[in-house]
Amino acid sequence: MGDEAMTLTGGCQCGAIRFAVEKPGGSGMCHCRMCQKAFGSFYAAMVTAPGLKWTRGEPKWFQSSNLVRRGFCPDCGTPIAYDAGEALEIAVAVFDDPEQVAPTIQVNSNDKLSFVDELHNLPTRPAAESPEFFASLVSYQHPDHDTEGWVPHTGQEQGNTHE
C-alpha cells in the first residue's frame, strides 16, 4: 500500500451505515466456521481499519464468542465489522472500491471448505442468459460513494432513491 495517506470509504448495502478508513492495514480471508456463518459465505475477507470513522450511522453488534463481536447493519443486515479488541476489521466487500484492499493472506485454513479452491473452475452463466430478469431489475442498493443523505427503502419507491 505504500506510506502515502489514503482514505477509503464504504458502507452497507442500504446506505444506513457509512465509514471512512485512513490508510487501511493488512487484509486477509478467514476460513473459520464462525466467519463462514457470520458472512453467510465460504469465508470472510476483512481488512484492519486504523483511523476508522463512522460517517453515517453505526453498526449493531453481536457478541459471537467470548473474544469477538461482529458489527452489522440493523436495517439491511450487511456484515460490516469484526472486533477482537486489538484492531477493528472491516469487511473488504463493503468498501466502495474493494480492489483497494484485496486480501494478501488466508487464515484458519483448517476450516476451509473443500470446494473453495476449485470455484474458479465452475462454469459461468452470463447475465445475458436472463435478460428479462435484469431488464426489470430496479436496484435499491446504495451507490458505491458517499451521498448527502440516506432515505430508507420502504418498498414503495420506484427506482433508486439513494443517488
Residue frames as qw, qx, qy, qz and C-alpha x, y, z in Angstrom:
[[0.000, 0.882, 0.472, 0.000, 0.00, 0.00, 0.00],
 [0.396, 0.509, -0.066, 0.761, 2.91, 2.40, 0.43],
 [0.332, -0.327, -0.510, 0.723, 3.26, 5.13, 3.03],
 [0.082, -0.235, -0.214, -0.945, 1.14, 7.80, 1.34],
 [0.348, 0.159, 0.550, -0.742, -2.03, 8.95, 3.09],
 [0.257, -0.143, -0.794, -0.532, -5.06, 7.03, 1.86],
 [0.417, 0.117, 0.543, -0.720, -8.67, 7.42, 2.93],
 [0.210, -0.121, -0.858, -0.452, -11.14, 4.84, 1.67],
 [0.498, -0.024, 0.287, -0.818, -14.90, 4.89, 2.16],
 [0.279, -0.098, -0.919, -0.260, -17.62, 2.30, 2.19],
 [0.478, -0.092, 0.356, -0.798, -20.89, 1.25, 3.72],
 [0.469, 0.143, 0.846, -0.210, -23.67, -1.27, 3.97],
 [0.226, 0.308, 0.792, 0.475, -25.99, -2.32, 1.18],
 [0.007, 0.805, 0.587, 0.082, -28.81, 0.07, 2.10],
 [0.274, 0.593, -0.025, 0.757, -26.65, 3.10, 2.98],
 [0.545, -0.795, -0.197, -0.179, -27.72, 3.47, 6.62],
 [0.676, -0.621, 0.206, 0.338, -24.09, 2.95, 7.67],
 [0.605, 0.730, -0.142, 0.285, -21.13, 4.66, 6.00],
 [0.705, -0.609, 0.114, 0.345, -17.50, 4.83, 7.12],
 [0.442, 0.825, -0.320, 0.144, -14.08, 6.20, 6.23],
 [0.883, -0.354, 0.098, 0.293, -10.76, 4.49, 6.93],
 [0.144, 0.913, -0.374, -0.070, -7.43, 6.28, 6.79],
 [0.227, 0.587, -0.777, 0.001, -4.59, 4.15, 5.45],
 [0.938, -0.154, -0.012, -0.310, -6.16, 0.64, 5.75],
 [0.376, -0.587, 0.717, -0.004, -3.93, -2.09, 7.14],
 [0.042, -0.214, 0.948, 0.232, -3.48, -5.75, 6.31],
 [0.731, 0.137, -0.051, -0.667, -6.22, -7.65, 4.51],
 [0.019, -0.222, 0.974, 0.034, -6.96, -11.35, 4.73],
 [0.702, -0.124, -0.434, -0.551, -9.52, -14.08, 4.23],
 [0.323, -0.278, 0.785, -0.450, -10.65, -16.07, 7.26],
 [0.526, 0.006, -0.751, -0.399, -11.98, -19.57, 6.68],
 [0.058, -0.008, 0.852, -0.520, -13.12, -20.33, 10.25],
 [0.102, -0.470, -0.858, -0.178, -16.64, -21.67, 10.67],
 [0.095, -0.674, -0.456, 0.573, -17.68, -18.67, 12.75],
 [0.026, 0.453, -0.269, -0.849, -16.75, -16.28, 9.92],
 [0.044, -0.142, -0.847, -0.510, -18.49, -18.51, 7.37],
 [0.111, -0.619, -0.774, 0.080, -21.73, -18.27, 9.32],
 [0.117, -0.654, -0.230, 0.711, -21.37, -14.56, 10.16],
 [0.083, 0.418, -0.405, -0.809, -20.90, -13.67, 6.48],
 [0.771, 0.381, 0.385, -0.335, -23.21, -16.35, 5.08],
 [0.567, 0.725, -0.365, -0.144, -20.35, -17.20, 2.74],
 [0.933, 0.117, -0.276, 0.199, -17.43, -19.58, 2.24],
 [0.610, -0.120, -0.261, 0.739, -15.03, -17.20, 4.02],
 [0.097, -0.957, -0.230, 0.148, -14.81, -13.64, 5.34],
 [0.583, 0.353, -0.001, 0.732, -12.43, -11.16, 3.72],
 [0.330, -0.911, -0.226, 0.101, -11.51, -8.37, 6.16],
 [0.512, 0.495, -0.170, 0.681, -9.02, -5.53, 6.46],
 [0.423, -0.473, -0.434, 0.639, -7.71, -3.78, 9.57],
 [0.093, 0.803, 0.379, 0.450, -9.17, -0.30, 9.85],
 [0.428, -0.339, -0.290, 0.786, -6.94, 2.16, 11.74],
 [0.021, 0.172, -0.042, -0.984, -8.46, 5.61, 11.95],
 [0.060, -0.453, -0.829, -0.322, -11.97, 4.27, 11.26],
 [0.199, 0.156, 0.270, -0.929, -14.71, 6.90, 11.46],
 [0.206, 0.531, 0.822, 0.029, -18.41, 6.08, 11.20],
 [0.038, -0.038, 0.187, 0.981, -19.70, 8.85, 8.92],
 [0.584, -0.164, -0.196, -0.770, -23.37, 7.79, 8.89],
 [0.897, -0.274, -0.130, -0.322, -24.95, 5.53, 11.46],
 [0.127, -0.540, 0.812, -0.180, -23.15, 2.78, 13.37],
 [0.546, 0.015, -0.807, -0.223, -23.38, -0.99, 13.29],
 [0.794, -0.441, 0.134, -0.395, -25.32, -3.08, 15.74],
 [0.129, 0.535, -0.825, 0.132, -23.07, -5.60, 17.49],
 [0.941, -0.164, -0.166, -0.244, -23.46, -9.33, 18.08],
 [0.320, -0.637, 0.692, -0.117, -21.14, -10.99, 20.60],
 [0.836, 0.267, -0.400, -0.264, -20.27, -14.10, 18.57],
 [0.800, -0.039, -0.512, 0.311, -17.85, -15.51, 21.18],
 [0.563, -0.730, -0.207, 0.326, -16.23, -14.59, 24.45],
 [0.507, -0.365, 0.214, 0.751, -13.48, -12.78, 22.48],
 [0.147, 0.075, 0.526, 0.834, -15.16, -11.42, 19.35],
 [0.347, 0.621, 0.489, -0.505, -18.08, -9.19, 18.47],
 [0.329, 0.211, 0.648, 0.653, -19.35, -8.62, 14.94],
 [0.183, 0.482, 0.185, -0.837, -20.96, -5.48, 13.59],
 [0.217, 0.348, 0.794, 0.449, -23.75, -5.46, 11.03],
 [0.205, -0.151, -0.149, -0.955, -26.31, -3.04, 9.65],
 [0.259, 0.239, 0.794, -0.495, -29.54, -3.32, 11.67],
 [0.521, 0.481, 0.055, -0.703, -31.53, -2.12, 8.63],
 [0.725, 0.464, -0.366, -0.354, -30.29, -4.40, 5.82],
 [0.949, -0.252, 0.191, -0.017, -28.19, -6.99, 7.68],
 [0.647, 0.651, -0.329, 0.223, -24.92, -6.38, 5.83],
 [0.820, -0.411, -0.078, 0.390, -21.94, -7.84, 7.78],
 [0.226, 0.938, -0.104, 0.240, -19.55, -4.92, 8.30],
 [0.006, 0.762, -0.535, 0.364, -17.09, -5.30, 11.16],
 [0.872, -0.157, -0.427, 0.179, -15.10, -7.74, 13.27],
 [0.127, -0.791, 0.355, -0.483, -13.80, -6.64, 16.66],
 [0.854, -0.159, -0.449, 0.211, -11.48, -8.86, 18.71],
 [0.526, -0.816, -0.109, 0.213, -10.32, -5.99, 20.89],
 [0.605, -0.304, 0.257, 0.689, -6.93, -5.43, 19.25],
 [0.008, 0.257, -0.378, -0.889, -7.68, -3.93, 15.85],
 [0.603, 0.473, 0.413, -0.492, -11.12, -3.45, 14.37],
 [0.237, -0.070, 0.772, 0.585, -11.50, -5.03, 10.94],
 [0.527, 0.458, 0.107, -0.708, -13.93, -4.10, 8.18],
 [0.761, 0.291, 0.577, 0.063, -15.33, -6.45, 5.52],
 [0.308, -0.207, 0.513, 0.774, -13.47, -5.98, 2.23],
 [0.158, 0.441, 0.755, 0.460, -16.62, -6.18, 0.11],
 [0.072, -0.855, -0.490, 0.157, -18.31, -3.21, 1.84],
 [0.275, -0.493, 0.183, 0.805, -15.63, -0.76, 0.69],
 [0.502, 0.727, 0.075, -0.461, -16.69, 1.41, -2.25],
 [0.592, 0.636, -0.483, -0.107, -13.64, 0.10, -4.11],
 [0.901, -0.365, 0.230, -0.045, -12.81, -3.35, -2.70],
 [0.825, 0.444, -0.123, 0.328, -9.92, -3.69, -5.18],
 [0.082, 0.805, -0.348, 0.473, -8.01, -1.21, -2.99],
 [0.458, -0.520, 0.604, -0.394, -7.96, -3.66, -0.06],
 [0.843, 0.187, -0.454, -0.221, -7.55, -7.03, -1.77],
 [0.849, -0.486, 0.201, -0.048, -6.66, -9.89, 0.60],
 [0.340, 0.713, -0.610, 0.063, -2.99, -10.83, 0.84],
 [0.024, 0.261, -0.923, 0.283, -3.24, -13.80, 3.25],
 [0.722, -0.294, -0.458, -0.427, -5.62, -16.63, 4.20],
 [0.133, -0.368, 0.737, -0.551, -6.09, -17.66, 7.82],
 [0.616, -0.026, 0.624, -0.479, -7.72, -20.61, 9.59],
 [0.481, 0.348, -0.630, -0.502, -7.32, -22.80, 6.51],
 [0.038, -0.030, 0.983, -0.176, -8.07, -25.89, 8.62],
 [0.377, 0.458, 0.635, -0.495, -11.75, -24.89, 8.35],
 [0.247, 0.384, -0.434, -0.776, -11.61, -24.07, 4.61],
 [0.811, 0.280, 0.347, -0.380, -14.48, -25.74, 2.77],
 [0.673, -0.105, 0.642, 0.351, -13.20, -28.46, 0.44],
 [0.546, 0.606, 0.506, 0.282, -14.60, -26.88, -2.75],
 [0.052, -0.928, -0.038, 0.368, -13.31, -23.30, -2.28],
 [0.310, -0.539, 0.542, 0.566, -10.05, -23.80, -4.19],
 [0.325, 0.173, 0.812, 0.454, -11.96, -25.13, -7.21],
 [0.265, 0.723, 0.452, -0.450, -14.61, -22.39, -7.52],
 [0.119, 0.653, -0.350, -0.661, -12.74, -20.76, -10.40],
 [0.074, -0.113, 0.907, 0.399, -13.25, -23.97, -12.44],
 [0.360, 0.490, 0.726, -0.322, -17.05, -23.81, -12.27],
 [0.263, 0.450, 0.568, 0.638, -18.88, -22.91, -15.47],
 [0.025, 0.317, 0.239, -0.917, -20.26, -19.38, -15.63],
 [0.215, 0.654, 0.703, 0.179, -23.63, -18.14, -16.83],
 [0.177, 0.097, 0.072, 0.977, -23.58, -14.62, -18.27],
 [0.233, 0.396, 0.453, -0.764, -26.33, -12.16, -17.32],
 [0.348, 0.257, -0.456, -0.778, -27.39, -12.19, -20.98],
 [0.251, -0.121, -0.946, -0.162, -28.99, -15.58, -20.37],
 [0.126, -0.593, -0.727, 0.323, -31.57, -13.92, -18.08],
 [0.153, 0.235, 0.187, 0.941, -32.38, -10.70, -19.99],
 [0.371, -0.648, -0.473, -0.468, -35.99, -10.41, -18.74],
 [0.642, -0.583, -0.378, 0.324, -34.90, -10.55, -15.12],
 [0.480, -0.254, -0.028, 0.839, -32.16, -7.95, -15.47],
 [0.046, 0.398, 0.387, 0.830, -34.26, -5.69, -17.72],
 [0.445, -0.693, -0.407, -0.396, -36.90, -5.45, -14.99],
 [0.663, -0.340, -0.418, 0.519, -34.47, -5.18, -12.05],
 [0.043, -0.861, 0.029, -0.505, -34.60, -1.92, -10.08],
 [0.624, -0.003, -0.548, 0.557, -31.80, -1.72, -7.52],
 [0.394, -0.876, -0.143, -0.238, -32.46, -0.15, -4.12],
 [0.805, -0.229, -0.136, 0.530, -28.82, -0.67, -3.14],
 [0.172, -0.923, 0.064, 0.339, -26.90, 2.40, -2.00],
 [0.663, 0.708, -0.189, 0.152, -24.36, 3.54, -4.62],
 [0.842, -0.154, -0.128, 0.501, -20.64, 2.97, -4.10],
 [0.300, 0.368, -0.118, 0.872, -19.93, 6.53, -2.98],
 [0.093, -0.355, -0.570, 0.735, -20.90, 8.91, -0.20],
 [0.041, -0.617, -0.560, -0.552, -24.24, 10.72, -0.53],
 [0.147, -0.464, 0.159, -0.859, -25.74, 13.78, 1.17],
 [0.584, -0.234, 0.411, -0.659, -28.39, 11.82, 2.98],
 [0.077, 0.019, -0.994, -0.071, -29.98, 8.46, 3.41],
 [0.647, -0.029, 0.026, -0.762, -33.61, 7.58, 2.82],
 [0.406, -0.102, 0.900, -0.119, -34.63, 4.10, 3.95],
 [0.332, 0.016, -0.715, -0.615, -36.28, 1.99, 1.27],
 [0.521, 0.010, 0.539, -0.661, -39.87, 1.15, 2.19],
 [0.351, 0.188, 0.900, 0.178, -40.73, -0.99, -0.83],
 [0.328, 0.766, 0.479, -0.276, -42.99, 1.75, -2.19],
 [0.039, 0.758, -0.291, -0.583, -40.49, 3.84, -4.18],
 [0.847, 0.494, 0.171, 0.100, -39.75, 3.33, -7.84],
 [0.555, 0.683, -0.250, 0.403, -36.06, 3.36, -8.69],
 [0.672, -0.127, -0.400, 0.610, -33.04, 4.05, -6.56],
 [0.197, -0.936, -0.204, -0.207, -33.74, 6.88, -4.10],
 [0.693, -0.601, 0.057, 0.393, -30.18, 6.90, -2.78],
 [0.653, 0.424, 0.166, 0.604, -28.45, 8.62, -5.70]]
